[in-house]
Amino acid sequence: MPTFNSLAEFFDALPGAIDRGLRKAADGIGLAIEQRAMEKLGTYQPGWPQLESSTQAERISLGFAPNDPLLRSGLLKDTIQGVVEPMNCGYRVVVGSDAPQARIQELGGVNSGRPGAKDLPPRPYLAPSVVEAEDAIQQSVALSIAREIEGL
């Protein structure tokens, strides 16, 4: 552990400690939100409408469980990931999926992919994951920075 000969040396070391703490917190936050979002897939969440009976019949005909919303092949679940991006004063955590169905499942919308298919209702899995993690996010940032400062 470094020792400081003056208060000025300590203050010079603070920005680096804060930055390291923010980075560690951002990495953990991304993983936590990813996990929460993945856990929502296949299980009804508050406000999600029941799958249409025609959708359930189609799922069965394709060899999938009839009533696991947002979970078929696992593509959506497998593609959820968080990325930490540096910014001017810290980091930004972006969690999402590049699966073709990711956006329409989260927000709902016109389902033009199949003839005769109905519009899809929103079944948000990403936004609620962030909201649910809010307290943990704040604690993670504070704890990570405090640990880095203690290590000075």
Residue, then its C-alpha position, 0 to 999 in steps of 0.5 A: m500500500p502506498t504511503f503519502n508524504s503529503l495531503a497533496e500526494f493523496f489528493d493527486a492519487l484520488p482521481g485514479a482510485i475513483d476511476r478504477g472504482l467506477r470501472k469495477a462498478a460498471d463491469g459488475i453492474g453490466l453483469a447484474i443487469e444481464q443476469r436479471a434480463m436473462e432470468k425474465l425470459g421464459t417466465y411471465q412478468p408483471g404486465w405481460p399478456q398471456l401468449e395467444s393460443s395460436t402462438q402457443a399452438e405454433r410453439i408446440s408445432l415447432g417443438f417448443a414449450p407452449n407457454d414460455p414467453l420470449l423463450r424459444s431457441g434461446l437466441l435472445k437470451d444468448t445475445i443479451q450482453g453488457v458493454v462498458e463504454p468510457m465517457n468523459c467523467g466515468y463510464r456508461v453501461v449499455v445492456g442489450s441484444d442484437a437479436p432480430q426480435a429483441r426490440i419488438q419484444e421489449l417495446g411491442g409493435v407491428n409484427s410484419g415478419r409472418p403473414g397474418a401475425k398480430d401486432l406484438p404487445p410489449r414484454p419489457y425485460l431490459a428496462p425493468s432489469v435496470v429499474e430493479a437493480e437501481d439500489a444495487i447499482q448505487q451501492s456498487v458504485a459507492l462500495s467500489i470507489a470506497r475500496e479503491i480509496e481505502g487501498l491508497 
